[in-house]
Structure formats: structure tokens, C-alpha cells
């Protein structure tokens, strides 16, 4: 392997890992795409670089500028890592429900973190509203991962092709949660161009309205919403499978103890949904790819009770 110019050159090309024990009784084959292998520990490293690259290219982001973003934590880590390499300051707005480990990570990269109440979207104290207000008041750059087209475009250019190539075109279903919607939208678009009958499945927390059902509270971080984000294209998604917090967290513990995969709640949610899809008789023998978006090290005090 050649010497790389920076840590940013490590992003992407994450592996597909077969789930042998968790899916032992499943009639289909389930593999996880291990996005924790990105240097910042999550799938969001991909879009962080993409959004900053786009802003530098169009002149929106000037040297030495401040970046402010509303984040559940992982996009913030990707942005902070990229900003450290490129010479930007970062301020992140994070809801109170997000793990303390994520806040500590952001601060370790030199970022400032502002915590907000777990307020509904129409509340001016919602983390998204606070980030927009700070950008407007201070002239800071707001990437806006929920609406920035560089987000799904990056997944269409990298995540989707990686899945296609690494599965030798055998992929029959893509399963993932959605926070911004960029992963499912971008990777799903690419895969459907290659193979129109690929099923794109949303793994959605109970309490999120993205996949239907009543709005409510849930503990899963980084996925689900009470409204459709601009980067989520429902036309790409074939169906939604609802997953409870307890189901997702129990699966995280199984993945750690049975597969050696320490992953976060969104990954547990995706695997529960993947197993449900794969258990149908008509899907026997098919290949299911579940996105495992981040490392479980961000949730040791919560999901894993450390």
C-alpha cells in the first residue's frame, strides 16, 4: 500500500462481512457493510469530505472559516476530522439524547459542542434550528447534511459501486436506516440502475414516521425522523420494516458476542430488518446487504451498559 497524503485518503472501500452465526438459520445470505472501518468510525466520513469538497470548489467555504452543523455525532466526527486536515474551525449542535461518547469524540478533534433539548422539529430550540440560527448570526458555513446534494451523490459514487463490485453483482437487497436519507437514496439509485429488481429496504425505528406509523419517542440515534428530509427519496425505497429499540439493541449485543462486530444501534436496526426480509420464503437464496453505519464504541455506556 502506498503512503497516503492524509487520513482522508483512507475513507471508503469498506468490507462486506458475512453474518454466519446471527443469520445461521436464515434461508438467505446476509452480509454487513462495515462502515466502522472508515477512519472516523462511521459512514458519515464519506459525506463530510464530499460536502467540504463541494463547498471549497464553489467558493462557499473560505480558508480558515468556521463550520457549524446539526449532528447526531457521526457527521460531526467526519467534519471535524476533515476540518483538522484542511484548517477549519468546527461548532456542532447535538440533541441531548445523543451519547456522551460522541460529544467527547468531537471535543477530542478540537470542535466546540453545543447541546440542545430533545425538542420537536417545529421548536426553535431543535438542534437543526439552532444550527441554522448560528450560521445566520455568525456567517458560518452550514453544510446541512439533510439537504446537501453532495450527500446522496457521494453514496451513489462510492457506497453503491462498492457493494455492487464486492458482491460480484449478486446483491438482491440493500437494507439500512435513514437519518438524512443519503445512504439509501444514493446507494439505492446506483444499485437499481445496475439491477432494477434490487429491493431497497428502510430499517426504521418504531416512533419514526419515515416508514409509516405514529410519531413517538425512541432511543436509537442517528436514524428516523418525524418528517422526510430533502435527501431522502421515497421513490427509491421499496418498503419499510419497523424495528423497536429493544430489538435493535439486543441485536447489537448479539453482533458483538457472536460475530465480533462492535456496532451501533442503527446497525442493529438494519440487521433486524434484514433478517425479517430474508426470512420470507420468496427470498430464499438471495443476498442481502445491511449497512452497519458506525462503531459501537460510541455507545458503550448505553447499548452495552459499560
C-alpha positions, 0 to 999 in steps of 0.5 A: 500500500502506498503512503497516503497524503492524509487520513482522508485518503483512507475513507471508503472501500469498506468490507462486506462481512458475512453474518454466519452465526446471527443469520445461521438459520436464515434461508438467505445470505446476509452480509454487513457493510462495515462502515466502522472501518472508515477512519472516523468510525462511521459512514458519515466520513464519506459525506463530510469530505464530499460536502467540504469538497463541494463547498471549497470548489464553489467558493462557499467555504473560505480558508480558515472559516468556521463550520457549524452543523446539526449532528447526531455525532457521526457527521460531526466526527467526519467534519471535524476530522476533515476540518483538522486536515484542511484548517477549519474551525468546527461548532456542532449542535447535538440533541441531548439524547445523543451519547456522551461518547460522541460529544467527547469524540468531537471535543477530542478533534478540537470542535466546540459542542453545543447541546440542545433539548430533545425538542420537536422539529417545529421548536426553535430550540431543535438542534437543526434550528439552532444550527441554522440560527448560528450560521445566520448570526455568525456567517458560518458555513452550514453544510446541512447534511439533510439537504446537501446534494453532495450527500446522496451523490457521494453514496451513489459514487462510492457506497453503491459501486462498492457493494455492487463490485464486492458482491460480484453483482449478486446483491438482491437487497440493500437494507439500512436506516435513514437519518438524512436519507443519503445512504439509501437514496444514493446507494439505492439509485446506483444499485437499481440502475445496475439491477432494477429488481434490487429491493431497497429496504428502510430499517426504521425505528418504531416512533419514526414516521419515515416508514409509516406509523405514529410519531413517538419517542425512541432511543436509537440515534442517528436514524428516523425522523418525524418528517422526510428530509430533502435527501431522502427519496421515497421513490427509491425505497421499496418498503419499510420494516419497523424495528423497536429499540429493544430489538435493535439493541439486543441485536447489537449485543448479539453482533458483538458476542457472536460475530465480533462486530462492535456496532451501533444501534442503527446497525442493529436496526438494519440487521433486524430488518434484514433478517425479517426480509430474508426470512420470507420464503420468496427470498430464499437464496438471495443476498442481502446487504445491511449497512452497519453505519458506525462503531459501537464504541460510541455507545458503550455506556448505553447499548452495552451498559459499560 
